[in-house]
């Protein structure tokens, strides 16, 4: 028989196993205040500043808040095409994209009652565990916002789980336009550069409202590697993604992977105006009307109420 001490130790382990996740869940942020207020500093900004201090330098955080109504529609479309083209369709987590990444072979409408669906889920979990170092995460824009606001670049499973919970809370408490506004104003776009307002000034010398489609695609192409490739630093990967984004916006069915392939790509038949001139328009790029700037009929972007 187990000793009294051993039984107590097992009981303590059981309590921690049951209550630990609950305590973590209760301790995660509930971002209700973001309906009306902008975060003064995000966790990502603080993390980058601390990184710089550890390396013996100071990092100037540059950010210029821009209301969504002042952000051109072609910039919004470029970011969505590059990062989350199903943003308007999901509720924080793109289960379809996540299933594709872990090779889930079950039905689109999962049911715990289905033996086939349960077997497919088990297979996907096994695949994910075996190939966890290869997983990209397929993060939605809402998940990226959760990470930017409250977490760090750490890729642990615990952080990813916490990010999923906060993303679901963001979707419940904020409408889609408010999530877009927060993301576009806090996303990292270069060393110390956060948000499209600061990025437009620093890279192109214009306010965000005057970004051309070419420049907007350049900012979207800076994601997801803003520190290693952006319009002013090693722009090769950024330009490659920019051209793919422009092709997608023009109606061409192309994929936009994070990394360029090892083989040399054929040249895309796209115009290449000088991005510093800021003179390109939707017409000159051959973009459809739906991706040209149009701020005259934007919906209310105050984010003053939940989306559901």
N, C-alpha and C positions, 0 to 999 in steps of 0.2 A: 504493500500500500504506500501511497505517496505520503510523505511527511506533511505536517501542517505548513511548514515553510514553503514546500514545493507547491502545495495547493494554492497558497496565497500568491505565489509568483505566477502560476498559470492563470489565476483569476485576474491579476493585474494586467497580464498580457492581453487577455480577452477584452478587458475594459478598454485598454488603449486601442486595440484593433477596431472595436466598434465605435468608440467615441472620438477617436483621432480624426477621421475624415469629417465628422460632424463639426468638431471644433474648427478645423481648417476652413470648412465651408462657411461657417458663421463669421469667421474672421476676414473673409474676402470682401472687397469693396462693393458697396451698393451705390452705384453712381447716379442717384436721383437728382443731385444738385446740378449735374451737367445739363439738365433741361434748360437752365437759365444762365449759368455761369461758365466761364472758360477756365480751365486749369491754369494757374499761374506758372507752374513748372510740372513737367511730366516726369515719371520715373526714368524714362529713357534719357531725358536731358540731364538729370542728376547723375545717372550712371556714367554718361559720357564725360561730364565734368570731373567726376572722381577718377575715371581712367586717366584723364589728362594730368591731374595732380599727381597721381602715382608715377607718371612718367616725367615729372618735374616741370610741367608747363601748365599754363592757365588756358582754358577753353572759353572763348566768348560765345555765349548762346545768343543767336540772332533769330528773332521771330517777329513777324508782323501779322497781326490777326486780320483776316479778311472775311467779311460776311459771305455766306454762300451766294447771296444775290449779286455780289460783285465778282464772282469767279466765273469766267466764261464757260459756257456749256461744253465747248470742245475740250477744255481741260478736264472737266468732270468725266466726259466720255472716254478720253484717253486713259485716265487712271483706272476706270472701271474695266475697260478692255484689257489693260495690262495686268490688273491685279485681281479682279473679281467680277467677271461678266454676268454672273447670276445674282449680283448683290440685291436687286429688287425682288428676287424670287425666294430667297431663303430667309430664315429667321435667326441668323447668326452663325450657323454651321451648315456648310454645303455637304450634306451627307452623300450625295451622288459622287462628288469629286473625291471625298474621303474614301468611299467604297472602291472607286477606281484605283486609288493609290495602293490600297492593301489587297487588291485582287478579290474583292467580295463578289461571289458568283450567285448570290441569292436574288430573289425578286426585289423590284424597286419598292414595293409596299411590304416591308418586313413585318412578320408576325411571329410572336413567341410560340404560337400554337402550331406553326409549321415546322415539321422535323427537318425539311430541306433548308429552310431559312436558318434554323439553329445550327445545322451542320455547316452552312456557308459562313455564318458568323464565326464559328469556331475556327474554320480554315483561314479566314481573314485575320483573326487574332494571332494564330500561329505564324502566318506569313509576316505580320507586322513585328512580332517579337524576333523572328529570325533575321529580318532585314531592317531592324530599327535604325541602324546607322545610315540607311539609304533614304529614310522617309523625309520628305520635304514638308509635310504637314498640311499642304493645300489650304493654308490659312485664308479665311475670308477677310474682307476688308474690316469687318467688325472685330474679328479676332486680332487682327493687326492693331486696331485701335486699342483694344484691351491691353495688349502687350505694351504699346507705346505709353499708355497712361499709367499703368500700375506695375509693370514687370520689367525684366531686363532681357538681353539676348540669350540668357541661359536656355538650353534646349532639353532640360530634364522632363521626364514624364509628369512629375508633380506640377511643374510650372505650366506644362501644356494643359493639364486637367484644370488647373485654376483659371487659365486663360479662357477655356471653353465655358466655364461657369459665368465668368464676368461678361463674356460676349453675349450669352443668353440674357443676362440682366440688362445689358445695354440695349438690346433689341426690345426688351419688354418695357423699358422705362423711356426710351427715346424714339422719335420717328426717324425714318430713313434719311431725311434731309439733314437733321441735326447730327446724325452719325457721320454723314459725309462732311459736314462743315467741320466737325471736330477732327476728323482724320486729316483733311486737307490742310488744317492749320497746325497739326502737331507731328505729321510724318517727317522723318529724318530724310533730308535731301542733300546732305553734304556735311563736312566737318563743322559742327556747331550750327548748322543751318536747319531750321525746323519750320515746316509749313511752306506753302506755295508763295505766300506773300514775300517772305525773306528771300526765297530762292529766285523769284522773278527779278527782284531788285539786284541781287548779287550776280547772277549769271547773265541777265539780259538787259539790266538797267531800266526796266519798266515796271509799273505796278502789275499785279496779277490780272487785273481787269483788262489789260492791254496785251496780254500774251497772244501771239499768233498760234494757229493750230500746229505749226512746225515746232515752235518753242514749247507748247503744251505737251506735245508728244515727246520732246526731249526730256522734260521733267518726269513724265511717266516712265520713260526709258531708263531713268536714273535708278528706279526701283528694280530689284530689291537689293542693290549693292551700292548705296549712295557714297560710301567712303572710298571705294576702290575704283569706281567709274562714274563720273558725272560730267556735265558740260565743260568743266575747267580742269579736270584731272583724269588722264587716261580715258578719253571719251570713246574709245573704240567699241566696247560692249554697249555703252549707252546708245551710240549711234545705230548699232545693229538692232537693238530692241526698238528704238525710235522708228526706224523704217518699217519694221514689222507692225508696229502699232498704227502707223499711218496707212499701211496696206489694209489692215483690219477696218479702220475707220472709213476707208474708201470702198468697203464692201467685199474685199478679197478674203477668202477663207484660208487664213494662215494661223499656225500655232505660234505662241509667244513663250517659249521656254525661258528659264532663268539664264541659262548659259548658252553661248553660241556653240555649235557643233565643231568637232575637230577639223572636219573637212571645210574647204573654202566654199562659201555660198555664192550662187550666181547673183549678179547685180539686180536689185529691184528697180523697176521702171518707175521711179518717183522723182519729183523735183527736189532740188537741194538748195533752197535759198539760204542766204547768209543769216544764221539765227540771230545775229546781233542787230540786223536791220529792223526786225520786227514788222516787216511789211507784207508777209505772206497772209493769205486769206483762205477761207474754206473753198472759194471758187478756184483759186490758183492751184490748190492741191487736189482738186477734183473730188472733194469730200461731199457726201450727200447732205441735204439741207438739215437733217436731224442732228448733225454734229457741228454745225456752225454756231457761232456765238449768238445767243438770243436771250437777253436778260430782261425783256419786256413782259414776259408772261411766266415768270418764275413763281412757284408755289411759296407759301409762307415758310420761312426757314428759321423761325424762332425756336422750334423744337419744344414748344410749351406744353406738349401733351404726349402721352404714350401712343405708339403706333397701333396697339391692339388693346 
